[in-house]
Amino acid sequence: MISDCPAQTVIPVVDLESARAWYEGTLGFPPGQRFSGGIFYQAGHGTRFQLYATENAGKNPATLMGFMTTDIEAEVRDLKARGVVFEDYDAGEIKTTDSIATVEDARAAWFKDPDGNILGFLQIG
């Protein structure tokens, strides 16, 4: 059944080598298995994502991949120190303060990769 299959995020990028430099150098993901037109990266708790080259990168106006965390302030601080710029939002319930939005018992922060794909952190509780 599909609900028993592992899931992964697939991230479109225009220039695979440029994207690799950012995901590996700026975010710190070690490179994984390569395949024709793409590469896999391991993330926490046995999850993974893949980058693949396409001209359709950066067209999704919503969060493409999220990372669960228990310390969103530390994550934001760490990536800002690496030069990552976080998005600021002020729309309805979503208003960021110091790059972090709080809605009920959840906190979130968002940033974009060089292709404009939106990535984010989520802390619940």
PyMOL commands that set and color helices and strands:
alter all, ss='L'
color gray80, all
select helices_A, chain A and resi 2-4+16-26+44-46+72-81
alter helices_A, ss='H'
color red, helices_A
select strands_A, chain A and resi 9-13+34-35+38-42+48-53+63-68+90-91+94-97+100-103+106-112+118-124
alter strands_A, ss='S'
color yellow, strands_A
deselect
rebuild
show_as cartoon
